[in-house]
Amino acid sequence: FFDIPKLPNSLSVEDIKMGIQRRSRNVVLTSFANDILPYRGIGSGILKSLQLYPRIHFENNIAGEFFKVTIDRDLQSDVSP
């Protein structure tokens, strides 16, 4: 997965692995979504993903202005009959 640009607000890969979040990229959109949408787990997706798939690698490329997530999979166990 690629996300452009890099991580926002001085977040580091270590921060997100520990569940630290600074604020969303779009504060106005988030402020409305919190009141309108029934979902209340904002910012918890990375921690949940790491629990399910510990072989996730994060790259915050500041010079290249992108954030990249790579998930290593065992192809044998991921194939359905």
N, C-alpha and C positions, 0 to 999 in steps of 0.2 A: 504494500500500500504506500502510496506517496501522498504527502500533504504539503502543499505549498502555501505559505512560506514555512520557515523554520518554527520551532516551538515558540509560543508567545511569552511575553512578560518575564523574561529571564528564567524560564523553566529549564531544567536540565533533564536528561534521561533518568538520572538517579532520583530526582524529585518525583517524576511521574511513577516510577516503580514503587515508591513509598506511599503513593496516594496523595502527594502534595499537589494542589492546584492553586493557581493564582487568580484567575477569573477567566471567563470565556473570551473568545476573540471578538464576539459581537455582543457587547453588554446589553444593548437595547433589545435585541432579539431574545436573549436569555431572560431578561426581566419580564417580557410578555409570556414566554413559554412556560416559565415557572407558575404563572397564574392560570394559564389556559390548558396546558397539557396535564394528563393524569400521572405522568412519569415523574418520580422523585429521586431517581438514582443518578442525577447528573454528576459527571466526573468519576464514576465508579467503574467504567468499562475496562480500563487498562488493568486494574487490580483483578477483576473477575477473569479477564482473558489470561493473565499470568497464572492464575490458579488452575485453569483448565488446560493451558498449553504453555508449560514452562520454557519451551524452546522458542520463545519470541525474542527477537533482537531489534533494538531501536537504534536509529542513527539520526542525530540532530546535526545536519550539515549546515553550519552557520554561513560559511563562505558560499556554498551553492544555494542557500536560501530554501532548503527543503527538509522535511522530516520523513524518514522512511522506516517502515515496519516490515520485517521479514519473519515469516513463520516457517520454521523447519518442520516438515512432516515426514512420517514414516509412510511411504506410499503403499506398502503392503497392508497396513491396518486401516488406511483411509479409503480403500477401494471397496465398493459395495458389489455383491454378486448380481 
